[in-house]
Amino acid sequence: MPSRSQELADFLKTLRQRCDPASFGFASGSRRRTQGLRREELAQLAGISPTWYTWIEQAREVSMSAAVLDRLASALRMDKMQRGYLFELAGKIDPQPYTPSEELNPLLMQQIVDQIASPAYLLGRYWDVLAWNTAAARLFHNWPRDGSRINLLEYVFFDAMARTLVADWETRSRRLVAEFRAESRSLLDDPQFSLLLQKLEKDEHFHAFWRQHDVLERQGGERLFSHPDEGMLSFQQISFGLEQPGGVKLVMLIPASAG
């Protein structure tokens, strides 16, 4: 199994060798014995030491800052996916993170959840509820069916109905914040995330929970609801990540009697 540093070395070497020297302003011809750019040429483009760059391609354990990785990505003209892969291999946070669109076609999103009999909804990167079915609208009592925007955290912390509907609200909401913190680690420099966080921190409970810095994996399990019309309801929550950009998740609540 190759090490992370070896994967990084092989990745950079492969991209370097694919580069056409002429398109980067270097002479090309029969005398050039190196395929693509030379290491020295790439180091020059990235503004780093040729020796140090050679150590990277030799998979030595060298420390690389985000600024250096940024210069290497620019010098090699990486696309967004390549850049993200580079920072992931190096274990660094990209100052210009890739933010793919999380929006499936709205009609398709609605069709997905409408095929499910039990309460179901699609959750986006910022925990916006992108689509929900009739059963979910009924369970959450006042989720409209007119296309209005709903954010799961805003609902839990700012809607008075949620505080009576969700059984053991404080325990559940505390866990939600810990799960959200864990999932949002790549969004810390995202302006939209910052605006959402500012809004959520206006609630004293969210503010206190967020300051605890708990991080938890999002898990399923039993969910209890004290519904105003149907009494106490028990569900098993199951979540699936969809194979598409943006980290969209399908969340289903299966009635306990059907488990």
Secondary structure, 3 states (H helix, E strand, C coil): CCCHHHHHHHHHHHHHHHCCHHHHCCCCCCCCCCCCCCHHHHHHHHCCCHHHHHHHHCCCCCCCCHHHHHHHHHHCCCCHHHHHHHHHHHCCCCCCCCCCCCCCCHHHHHHHHHCCCCCEEEECCCCEEEEECHHHHHHCCCCCCCCCCCEHHHHHHHCHHHHHHECCHHHHHHHHHHHHHHHCHHHCCCHHHHHHHHHHCCCHHHHHHHHCCCCCCCCCEEEEEEECCCEEEEEEEEEEECCCCCCCEEEEEEEHHHC
